[in-house]
């Protein structure tokens, strides 16, 4: 992974204690490999007290040109 693909952690929350349910929630951003999009990734993992694992991961691509146009229109 090069510097352009390195992710920036925007948000992280971890809840839980020993022998209780555990929740991990992360949101990160990175530039796509071709440099044309911003990739936002959301990751959630939950482990129940019984040890059952649930995992959910979502990625959204936002074209940088569209993002910059939006910023120009809505900027102050």
Secondary structure, DSSP 8 states (H G I E B T S, - for coil): --GGG--EEEEEEEE--TTS-EEEEEEEEEE-TTSSEEEEEEEEEEE-TT--EEEEEEEEEEEHHHHHHHHHHH--
